[in-house]
């Protein structure tokens, strides 16, 4: 239950962090997220595509159709310059948040 709530608030940031590495298509994103998180993040279509559409609408990512190696058309997503700035901002925010949580979680002296 808590995992879903944490993911809900961070889905777009996780997607930006993943897509900054290289352009990816939907199924590739799902598999890469699962692999990099050691199975912790299991994206479903109902989570992934609405998040990608929100990011695209906000101009944080770009989507473009391109043929895959087998000739099938796939929509590849990449991070825009605006998305790069947003990712840097979110990463700094996350560092501050985790630092504050860690300070609270440490036993007091």
QUILIN-V311189 format. One record per helix or strand of 2 or more residues. SS is the DSSP state (a for helix, b for strand). FROM is the first residue (numbers start at 1). LEN is the number of residues. Records with the same first field share a line. If there is no record, write none. Layout:
BEGIN
SS = FROM-LEN ; FROM-LEN
END
This chain:
BEGIN
a = 2-18 ; 26-11 ; 45-13 ; 81-25
b = 24-2 ; 61-7 ; 73-7
END
